[in-house]
């Protein structure tokens, strides 16, 4: 990420909205924004494949006696909408998968969700990214992802509907056709 370029453009943005970027409260704002963007958009630096490799620590499913669906619910993430650069917040992710000989470490599931969210995203794509990464990392075609979230492009601007929540679901493999598996994500 080019922090110098970000700082240059943030200073120009401040000027464009009529602010004085050299006033006391704003002098360090371009650097702060560059640091913040490097942190909250860290996932931009990695492909889905690279994230799967980073967080693909698995254990033998046979050793753990697990060949049933593994479900993790209420993983909290936030992201930024690529259309308005607006915050997508209060997002809750439920992930399920059926192991095929190996299981992911539980913290890895949450880390995958968090890293995939650290990109300019659409909620629908975020669900697909998480499903693809879990599928590769766990070595299974059977993955389901449900996301519920609030979008500040809906709550703070435009229609300003503060109670609107968006729900998306992504199903791979047997999650596409098995209604019992889909219910596990609720």
ABEGO torsion letter per residue (X at the ends): XBAAAAAAAAAAAAAAAGBBAABAAAAAAAAAAAAAAAAAAAAAABBAAAAAAAAABBBBAAAAGBABBBBBBGBBBBBBBAAAGBBBBGBBBBBBBBBBGBBBBAAAAAAAAAAAABBBBBAAAAAAAAAAAAAAAAGBABBBBBBBBBBAAAAABEAGBAABBBBBBBBBEAAAABAAAAAAAX
